[in-house]
Amino acid sequence: MSSHELKTGPLEYRTEEGRLTILGFWIFLGAEIVLFATLFATYAVLFGRTADAPSPGELFEAKTLMIMTFMLLTSSFTCGIAIHEMRRGSVKGLRNWMIVTLFLGLGFLGFEIYEFIHYSHEGATLQSSAYWSSFFTLAGTHGLHVTLGIGWATLLLIQLTQRGLTPKTSRKFFVIGLYWHFLDVVWIFIFTSVYLIGMVV
């Protein structure tokens, strides 16, 4: 990358530290892909082994699923707008759209917690069967990642208020944006391979 490109390119890429950090985070996401691939594989092997517990078709609710999916995918869109505003140099735009993203993420978590509680009341828990154990591990791991993302982004918003938009803060927001989009991609796989298949099989 030329010196001219470093001065005129995206703020998060204008330092060597920034470029290396972003590269390192892509490598980290590679490790996350391996983690979720392992969980998906385990789920596939244990699919249908519900023992005496209810089947997924009996418990999965299309309405709740669609609301959760809408909220999380919309949050990915608003996160993209936040990064766009950041590259325009708009601190207000970055902050406001990131706050919207966090509220959508919190809404998703609220519905997921409601879902888990509902399943447990119906007799589907981590200890009920091999199937439900794999389900709660997979969905719960994703939910934990969303929770960590919300906490991480909240801390970055506090840092943005204190330090403003700098190469360092912009790099951090770019990285959390990558992380958030990754979680949405994982959810699409959960939506299709876990919930949709579970409702029709």
Secondary structure, DSSP 8 states (H G I E B T S, - for coil): --HHHHHHS-GGGSSHHHHHHHHHHHHHHHHHHHHHHHHHHHHHHHTT--TTS--HHHH--HHHHHHHHHHHHHHHHHHHHHHHHHHTT-HHHHHHHHHHHHHHHHHHHHHHHHHHHHHHHTT--TTT-HHHHHHHHHHHHHHHHHHHHHHHHHHHHHHHHHH-S-HHHHHHHHHHHHHHHHHHHHHHHHIIIIIIHHHH-
